[in-house]
Amino acid sequence: MRLYEMRPVRPTEVHRTDRFAELVCSNSLKSLELSTPHGLLKEEMAHLGSLVLECAFRTRVPAGGALAVDRERFSEEVTAAIASEPRITVVREEVCEIPEDGVVVLAVGPLVSPALAAAIGRFTGEDYLHFFDAIAPVIEADTIDRSLAFPASRYGKGGGEDYLNCPMNEDEYERFVAELLAGEKAPLHEMDRTPFFEGCLPIEEMARRGKHTLRFGPMKPVGLLDPRAGRRPHAVVQLRQDNLAAEHYSMVGFQTQLRWPEQKRVFRMIPGLEQAEFVRLGQIHRNCYINAPRVLLDTLQSRRRPRCSSPGRSRASRVTPSRPRRDCWRGSTRPGSRAASVPCAFPPTPCSALFAGTSPAPTPRTTSRPTPHSESSRSRSPARA
Ligand SMILES: Cc1cc2nc3c(=O)[nH]c(=O)nc-3n(C[C@H](O)[C@H](O)[C@H](O)COP(=O)(O)OP(=O)(O)OC[C@H]3O[C@@H](n4cnc5c(N)ncnc54)[C@H](O)[C@@H]3O)c2cc1C
């Protein structure tokens, strides 16, 4: 199997390394609780022996009821696992066209290179769809003022003290929101015509939607008690450990489009972050995706080449098997690192069926695995009930 990865020969705007499974934004793979869709997905992945999940647990950092990872160690583990697999040959090269021969799995993610994006557009006969997604800042741990930021997990979940919490009173919150709204944003040419991803809005866009939006969103104070004040704060900024050494903390839900100097100015208004030094600042980026319900079958096969299939038990996400057979490709059915890690985890998936020379079977609707049509099948899925 040949696995093509264009980094580091051709970098993306966001990735920083040449490793596989590099998390570009949040280091959280979200809840482990079975009562949530994220938890259910991970449970299914665990039962099926997901390598990605194994690596995540080996590099886990404290995050209450969520599974968060040391992003460096996590991608190192996945990269090492792929490197040690003798049946995979890694080719560091940009793929610019969809290969005509062989089984082809396209798992190029939202930052697909422009040449391949254009080729996929030609293949599907549709304009490539896109939206804007943003990245949250990461802070040097020893620049956080621990006399103000208190350790606690919401409702005492997980270790009970997994997050650092920067509390705000009403005045501090209102001043902060006013400066957030006044802050200068980085310009983006296509911004006027392109929507944000509603599941990951920039913090200033959330603030623009209403005075209390942040207090009921990423800055919600519920389940937290400020030990200094002896009561629940008016609002809270949560910081999540970003590496095992606890040297870095990421600002939870603080993805932003503010200019970098503005981020420093505005975020240093947060109690406990007055002296904050940033390991990484927020950014906003265009994400590409395909119109999966229109161009893919439920088996994740291309409609245009219906005998083809998609990611199988293969633990690599971008593979071109050397054994010639049929073509297949896929795109993300929904955004997010969690969902993206899933299709490769499930045997026997359409791609492994192709390798085995059998017919791909549709994704069972009773799993929480994302499919092109899972939105429409949601009400019929007991797993989501
Ligand atoms: C700015 C931004 C912020 C995000 N924030 C979050 C978040 O907070 N939480 C969350 O869950 N998800 C977030 N996402 C989404 C998440 O990153 C993706 O859904 C997930 O990484 C997709 O995984 P993937 O394996 O499909 O693609 P990727 O992890 O992107 O892997 C695709 C790989 O293909 C390579 N590639 C691209 N084009 C070519 C080519 N032509 N030839 C060869 N190789 C190529 C790329 O270099 C990359 O390594 C964010 C995405 C962006 C862009």
Ligand as a Chemical Component Dictionary entry (heavy atoms), coordinates in Angstrom:
data_LIG
# 
_chem_comp.id                   LIG 
_chem_comp.type                 NON-POLYMER 
_chem_comp.pdbx_formal_charge   0 
_chem_comp.three_letter_code    LIG 
# 
loop_
_chem_comp_atom.comp_id 
_chem_comp_atom.atom_id 
_chem_comp_atom.alt_atom_id 
_chem_comp_atom.type_symbol 
_chem_comp_atom.charge 
_chem_comp_atom.model_Cartn_x 
_chem_comp_atom.model_Cartn_y 
_chem_comp_atom.model_Cartn_z 
_chem_comp_atom.pdbx_ordinal 
LIG C1  C1  C 0 -8.358  25.735 11.028 1  
LIG C2  C2  C 0 -8.974  24.434 11.436 2  
LIG C3  C3  C 0 -9.435  24.251 12.742 3  
LIG C4  C4  C 0 -10.028 23.047 13.125 4  
LIG N1  N1  N 0 -10.431 22.882 14.410 5  
LIG C5  C5  C 0 -10.934 21.687 14.816 6  
LIG C6  C6  C 0 -11.273 21.472 16.194 7  
LIG O1  O1  O 0 -11.072 22.317 17.056 8  
LIG N2  N2  N 0 -11.816 20.277 16.539 9  
LIG C7  C7  C 0 -12.025 19.278 15.614 10 
LIG O2  O2  O 0 -12.509 18.213 15.975 11 
LIG N3  N3  N 0 -11.693 19.472 14.314 12 
LIG C8  C8  C 0 -11.156 20.645 13.892 13 
LIG N4  N4  N 0 -10.814 20.838 12.583 14 
LIG C9  C9  C 0 -11.132 19.793 11.631 15 
LIG C10 C10 C 0 -10.141 18.659 11.665 16 
LIG O3  O3  O 0 -8.839  19.175 11.578 17 
LIG C11 C11 C 0 -10.402 17.764 10.479 18 
LIG O4  O4  O 0 -11.755 17.414 10.408 19 
LIG C12 C12 C 0 -9.587  16.485 10.554 20 
LIG O5  O5  O 0 -8.229  16.771 10.717 21 
LIG C13 C13 C 0 -9.765  15.713 9.279  22 
LIG O6  O6  O 0 -8.936  14.567 9.316  23 
LIG P1  P1  P 0 -8.463  13.927 7.964  24 
LIG O7  O7  O 0 -7.604  12.749 8.292  25 
LIG O8  O8  O 0 -9.643  13.741 7.060  26 
LIG O9  O9  O 0 -7.587  15.095 7.317  27 
LIG P2  P2  P 0 -6.183  15.722 7.803  28 
LIG O10 O10 O 0 -5.900  15.416 9.223  29 
LIG O11 O11 O 0 -6.166  17.152 7.359  30 
LIG O12 O12 O 0 -5.159  14.886 6.897  31 
LIG C14 C14 C 0 -5.170  15.074 5.484  32 
LIG C15 C15 C 0 -3.740  14.986 5.008  33 
LIG O13 O13 O 0 -3.711  14.997 3.600  34 
LIG C16 C16 C 0 -2.587  15.729 3.182  35 
LIG N5  N5  N 0 -2.867  16.247 1.837  36 
LIG C17 C17 C 0 -3.725  17.230 1.467  37 
LIG N6  N6  N 0 -3.711  17.391 0.124  38 
LIG C18 C18 C 0 -2.815  16.479 -0.346 39 
LIG C19 C19 C 0 -2.351  16.160 -1.661 40 
LIG N7  N7  N 0 -2.814  16.791 -2.753 41 
LIG N8  N8  N 0 -1.411  15.198 -1.806 42 
LIG C20 C20 C 0 -0.922  14.531 -0.699 43 
LIG N9  N9  N 0 -1.325  14.801 0.554  44 
LIG C21 C21 C 0 -2.268  15.759 0.729  45 
LIG C22 C22 C 0 -2.437  16.848 4.223  46 
LIG O14 O14 O 0 -1.100  17.302 4.290  47 
LIG C23 C23 C 0 -2.862  16.142 5.506  48 
LIG O15 O15 O 0 -1.766  15.602 6.208  49 
LIG C24 C24 C 0 -10.188 22.014 12.177 50 
LIG C25 C25 C 0 -9.717  22.176 10.862 51 
LIG C26 C26 C 0 -9.089  23.380 10.502 52 
LIG C27 C27 C 0 -8.548  23.514 9.103  53 
# 
loop_
_chem_comp_bond.comp_id 
_chem_comp_bond.atom_id_1 
_chem_comp_bond.atom_id_2 
_chem_comp_bond.value_order 
_chem_comp_bond.pdbx_ordinal 
LIG C1  C2  SING 1  
LIG C2  C3  SING 2  
LIG C2  C26 DOUB 3  
LIG C3  C4  DOUB 4  
LIG C4  N1  SING 5  
LIG C4  C24 SING 6  
LIG N1  C5  DOUB 7  
LIG C5  C6  SING 8  
LIG C5  C8  SING 9  
LIG C6  O1  DOUB 10 
LIG C6  N2  SING 11 
LIG N2  C7  SING 12 
LIG C7  O2  DOUB 13 
LIG C7  N3  SING 14 
LIG N3  C8  DOUB 15 
LIG C8  N4  SING 16 
LIG N4  C9  SING 17 
LIG N4  C24 SING 18 
LIG C9  C10 SING 19 
LIG C10 O3  SING 20 
LIG C10 C11 SING 21 
LIG C11 O4  SING 22 
LIG C11 C12 SING 23 
LIG C12 O5  SING 24 
LIG C12 C13 SING 25 
LIG C13 O6  SING 26 
LIG O6  P1  SING 27 
LIG P1  O7  DOUB 28 
LIG P1  O8  SING 29 
LIG P1  O9  SING 30 
LIG O9  P2  SING 31 
LIG P2  O10 DOUB 32 
LIG P2  O11 SING 33 
LIG P2  O12 SING 34 
LIG O12 C14 SING 35 
LIG C14 C15 SING 36 
LIG C15 O13 SING 37 
LIG C15 C23 SING 38 
LIG O13 C16 SING 39 
LIG C16 N5  SING 40 
LIG C16 C22 SING 41 
LIG N5  C17 SING 42 
LIG N5  C21 SING 43 
LIG C17 N6  DOUB 44 
LIG N6  C18 SING 45 
LIG C18 C19 SING 46 
LIG C18 C21 DOUB 47 
LIG C19 N7  SING 48 
LIG C19 N8  DOUB 49 
LIG N8  C20 SING 50 
LIG C20 N9  DOUB 51 
LIG N9  C21 SING 52 
LIG C22 O14 SING 53 
LIG C22 C23 SING 54 
LIG C23 O15 SING 55 
LIG C24 C25 DOUB 56 
LIG C25 C26 SING 57 
LIG C26 C27 SING 58 
# 
